[in-house]
Amino acid sequence: MGRTGTAGPTSRDQRPWLTGVPAAELAATTFPKLVVTGGGTPGFEDVADALAEQLSAKRVLFDGSPQRYSASGSRSTLNSWLT
């Protein structure tokens, strides 16, 4: 059963390399990775979680902002990651 109680796999059951993202190639690079989502779509959150794990990436969730991010909180988060 999927995570939502329905039959069938959820996106968490899928591996990142099945999403079309070259996860193995990205994981082999030495630059830092950041996976950011807005919390609006559970399937995207599951894929982002799996990608962050596969890539050893920092995972950031700007909760409540599925299409836009709040400049106040996200700017400081992103700036701290970049420096």
ChimeraX attribute file (.defattr): number of C-alpha atoms within 10 A of each C-alpha:
attribute: neighborCount
match mode: 1-to-1
recipient: residues
	/A:1	9
	/A:2	12
	/A:3	12
	/A:4	10
	/A:5	8
	/A:6	9
	/A:7	9
	/A:8	11
	/A:9	12
	/A:10	17
	/A:11	20
	/A:12	19
	/A:13	13
	/A:14	13
	/A:15	13
	/A:16	23
	/A:17	14
	/A:18	11
	/A:19	12
	/A:20	7
	/A:21	11
	/A:22	11
	/A:23	17
	/A:24	12
	/A:25	10
	/A:26	15
	/A:27	18
	/A:28	9
	/A:29	10
	/A:30	7
	/A:31	9
	/A:32	13
	/A:33	17
	/A:34	17
	/A:35	19
	/A:36	18
	/A:37	21
	/A:38	19
	/A:39	18
	/A:40	15
	/A:41	10
	/A:42	14
	/A:43	13
	/A:44	16
	/A:45	19
	/A:46	18
	/A:47	21
	/A:48	23
	/A:49	22
	/A:50	22
	/A:51	25
	/A:52	21
	/A:53	15
	/A:54	16
	/A:55	21
	/A:56	15
	/A:57	19
	/A:58	15
	/A:59	16
	/A:60	18
	/A:61	18
	/A:62	17
	/A:63	12
	/A:64	13
	/A:65	13
	/A:66	14
	/A:67	9
	/A:68	10
	/A:69	16
	/A:70	12
	/A:71	10
	/A:72	8
	/A:73	10
	/A:74	15
	/A:75	12
	/A:76	11
	/A:77	13
	/A:78	14
	/A:79	9
	/A:80	9
	/A:81	12
	/A:82	9
	/A:83	5
